[in-house]
């Protein structure tokens, strides 16, 4: 299985891979927050004929 293959590599290499995944994830969160602040989503006009059921 994938877990047994992952545990077969040396602990230091597993640590580096895991830290790399965490860094990529944190970078993605920071970039998405930055983009959300600098480029806000377009505001849609309110249509009174549309059901507000899911709002």
WOVEN-V204353 format. One record per residue. N is the residue number from 1. RES is the residue in three letters. NEAR is the number of other C-alpha atoms within 12 Angstrom. Layout:
n/res/near
N/RES/NEAR
N/RES/NEAR
This chain:
n/res/near
1/UNK/7
2/UNK/8
3/UNK/9
4/UNK/8
5/UNK/10
6/UNK/16
7/UNK/15
8/UNK/13
9/UNK/15
10/UNK/12
11/UNK/12
12/UNK/13
13/UNK/14
14/UNK/17
15/UNK/15
16/UNK/14
17/UNK/17
18/UNK/15
19/UNK/14
20/UNK/14
21/UNK/14
22/UNK/14
23/UNK/14
24/UNK/14
25/UNK/14
26/UNK/14
27/UNK/14
28/UNK/14
29/UNK/14
30/UNK/14
31/UNK/15
32/UNK/15
33/UNK/14
34/UNK/13
35/UNK/13
36/UNK/13
37/UNK/11
38/UNK/10
39/UNK/12
40/UNK/11
41/UNK/9
42/UNK/7
43/UNK/7
44/UNK/6
45/UNK/8
46/UNK/10
47/UNK/8
48/UNK/7
49/UNK/8
50/UNK/10
51/UNK/9
52/UNK/9
53/UNK/6
54/UNK/5
55/UNK/6
